[in-house]
Amino acid sequence: MFSVLKKTKALEGRIDEFLDTIMEAALEFKQGIKYYLDGDVEEFEKRAKHVDQLEGRADRLRREIENQLYSEMLLPEARGDVLALLENSDDVLNIIADTIVEFSIEQPEFLPEITDQFMTLVDVSIEAVEEMVMAVRSYFKDITAVRDHITKVMFFEKESDKVGEKIKRYLFSRKDLRLSHKMHLRTFVSYLQAIADKAEDIGDRVTIYAIKRMV
């Protein structure tokens, strides 16, 4: 693990588990939305419940890691960067968990002709999260790999903007849809874009922290 930490296997393992949990939740979210769009409510709710459980696990791991960091940090001046990185990484999982809950509560009615585009939006937003997780992992294990993952985060975030805008333009061009329906679907498009936006924000932070460590 990168030199901001002492060579403590327990701490390394917890950080890996924390990042694995975020990744697993992102993948569960993606599969859950696929089931939702396919009309499989039962499987969707199972995935939504699992995402909620993973969010709870990540919160517990983050608190354990934060407590241990105070005794395991090799460089105390880096503690703030590491703590902020963990907290912000947890934030993206919170957005994912909140979004799938909103699907469960509000049950938006998607138009058949935009389900493929919406699933594409889900895919690129979650790919942004996956690359973000790998960037954070690289900060600890192989700082030279951070830049490549951040480049991919930025790419997928831009793709989410493009796909999201395309869906919104289509929705509001339809004269036969109620404005309330358009706005409801627009909200869920924005939720997905927010996931990618948060991943990019964390990526920016990783870049800054990596530069500080390499100077």
C-alpha positions in Angstrom: 0.0 0.0 0.0 1.2 3.5 -0.7 3.5 5.1 1.8 1.0 7.4 3.4 0.1 4.3 5.5 2.2 2.0 7.6 2.4 -1.6 6.3 -0.5 -2.8 8.3 -2.4 -5.7 6.6 -5.6 -5.1 8.7 -5.8 -1.5 7.5 -5.0 -2.4 3.9 -7.7 -5.1 4.0 -10.3 -2.7 5.4 -9.7 -0.1 2.7 -9.9 -2.8 0.0 -13.1 -4.1 1.5 -14.5 -0.6 1.7 -13.8 0.1 -2.0 -15.0 -3.4 -3.0 -18.3 -2.6 -1.2 -18.8 0.6 -3.3 -18.0 -1.3 -6.5 -20.4 -4.1 -5.6 -23.2 -1.6 -4.7 -22.7 0.2 -8.1 -23.0 -3.1 -10.0 -26.1 -4.1 -7.9 -27.6 -0.8 -8.7 -27.0 -1.2 -12.4 -28.5 -4.7 -12.4 -31.4 -3.5 -10.3 -32.3 -0.7 -12.8 -32.1 -3.2 -15.6 -34.7 -5.3 -13.8 -36.8 -2.3 -13.2 -36.8 -1.3 -16.9 -37.7 -4.9 -17.8 -40.6 -4.8 -15.4 -39.3 -7.4 -13.0 -40.3 -5.6 -9.8 -39.4 -8.5 -7.4 -35.8 -8.7 -8.6 -35.5 -5.0 -8.6 -36.6 -4.8 -5.0 -34.1 -7.5 -4.0 -31.3 -5.5 -5.6 -32.5 -2.3 -4.0 -32.5 -4.0 -0.6 -28.9 -5.3 -1.2 -27.7 -1.8 -2.1 -29.1 -0.5 1.1 -27.3 -3.3 3.0 -24.0 -2.5 1.2 -24.4 1.2 2.1 -24.6 0.3 5.7 -21.6 -2.0 5.5 -19.6 0.8 3.8 -20.5 3.3 6.5 -19.3 0.8 9.2 -16.1 0.1 7.3 -15.4 3.8 6.8 -15.8 4.6 10.5 -13.5 1.7 11.4 -10.9 2.8 8.9 -11.1 6.4 10.1 -10.5 5.3 13.7 -7.6 3.1 12.8 -6.0 5.8 10.6 -5.2 7.9 13.6 -2.9 5.2 14.9 -1.7 3.8 11.6 -0.8 6.9 9.6 2.8 7.1 8.6 2.5 10.8 7.6 0.1 12.7 9.9 0.0 15.6 7.4 -1.7 13.3 4.9 -4.4 12.2 7.3 -6.8 14.9 6.2 -6.5 14.0 2.5 -7.1 10.3 3.2 -10.1 11.0 5.5 -11.6 13.3 2.9 -11.1 10.8 0.2 -12.8 8.1 2.1 -15.7 10.3 3.1 -16.2 11.5 -0.5 -16.0 8.0 -1.9 -18.8 7.1 0.6 -20.8 10.0 -0.7 -21.1 8.5 -4.2 -22.5 5.3 -2.7 -25.0 7.4 -0.7 -26.2 8.9 -4.0 -26.5 5.5 -5.6 -28.5 4.2 -2.6 -30.8 7.3 -2.5 -31.5 7.0 -6.2 -32.6 3.4 -6.1 -34.8 4.2 -3.2 -36.4 6.9 -5.2 -37.1 4.4 -8.0 -38.8 2.1 -5.5 -40.9 4.9 -4.0 -41.9 7.0 -7.0 -42.0 4.1 -9.7 -41.4 6.3 -12.7 -43.1 5.2 -15.9 -40.5 5.0 -18.6 -41.4 5.2 -22.3 -40.4 2.0 -24.2 -38.6 4.0 -26.8 -36.1 5.6 -24.3 -35.4 2.5 -22.1 -32.3 1.6 -24.1 -31.0 5.1 -23.9 -31.7 5.3 -20.2 -29.9 2.0 -19.7 -27.0 3.4 -21.6 -27.0 6.4 -19.2 -27.0 3.9 -16.3 -24.0 2.1 -17.8 -21.8 5.1 -18.4 -22.6 6.6 -15.0 -21.7 3.4 -13.2 -18.6 3.0 -15.4 -17.6 6.4 -14.1 -18.0 5.1 -10.5 -16.0 2.0 -11.3 -13.1 4.0 -12.7 -13.3 6.3 -9.7 -13.0 3.4 -7.3 -10.0 2.2 -9.2 -8.4 5.6 -9.1 -8.9 5.7 -5.3 -7.4 2.2 -5.0 -4.5 3.3 -7.1 -3.8 6.3 -4.8 -3.0 3.8 -2.1 -1.4 1.0 -4.2 0.0 2.4 -7.4 -0.1 6.1 -7.6 1.3 6.1 -11.2 -2.0 4.5 -12.4 -4.2 7.3 -11.0 -4.1 9.5 -14.1 -5.3 6.7 -16.5 -8.3 6.0 -14.3 -9.2 9.7 -13.9 -9.1 10.2 -17.6 -11.7 7.4 -18.0 -13.8 8.9 -15.2 -13.9 12.2 -17.1 -14.8 10.4 -20.3 -17.7 8.6 -18.8 -19.0 11.7 -17.0 -19.0 13.5 -20.3 -20.9 10.6 -21.9 -23.5 10.8 -19.2 -24.0 14.5 -19.9 -24.4 13.7 -23.6 -26.8 10.8 -23.2 -28.8 12.6 -20.5 -29.2 15.7 -22.6 -30.4 13.6 -25.6 -33.0 11.9 -23.4 -34.2 15.2 -22.0 -34.4 16.9 -25.4 -36.5 14.0 -26.7 -38.9 14.1 -23.7 -39.5 17.8 -24.0 -40.0 17.6 -27.7 -42.9 15.3 -27.3 -46.2 17.2 -27.5 -48.3 14.2 -26.5 -46.8 13.8 -23.0 -48.0 15.6 -19.9 -45.5 18.1 -18.6 -45.6 16.3 -15.2 -44.6 13.1 -16.9 -41.7 14.8 -18.7 -40.5 16.4 -15.5 -40.7 13.2 -13.5 -38.6 11.3 -16.0 -36.2 14.3 -16.3 -35.6 14.1 -12.6 -34.5 10.4 -12.8 -32.2 11.3 -15.7 -30.7 14.0 -13.5 -30.2 11.5 -10.7 -28.1 9.3 -13.0 -26.1 12.3 -14.2 -25.5 13.3 -10.5 -23.8 9.9 -9.9 -21.3 10.5 -12.7 -20.8 14.1 -11.6 -19.9 13.0 -8.1 -17.5 10.3 -9.4 -15.8 13.1 -11.4 -15.6 15.3 -8.4 -13.9 12.6 -6.4 -11.6 11.9 -9.3 -10.5 15.6 -9.2 -9.8 15.2 -5.5 -7.7 12.0 -6.1 -5.7 13.9 -8.7 -4.9 16.7 -6.3 -4.0 14.4 -3.5 -1.8 12.2 -5.7 0.1 15.3 -7.0 0.7 16.4 -3.3 2.1 13.0 -2.5 4.4 12.9 -5.5 5.8 16.4 -5.0 
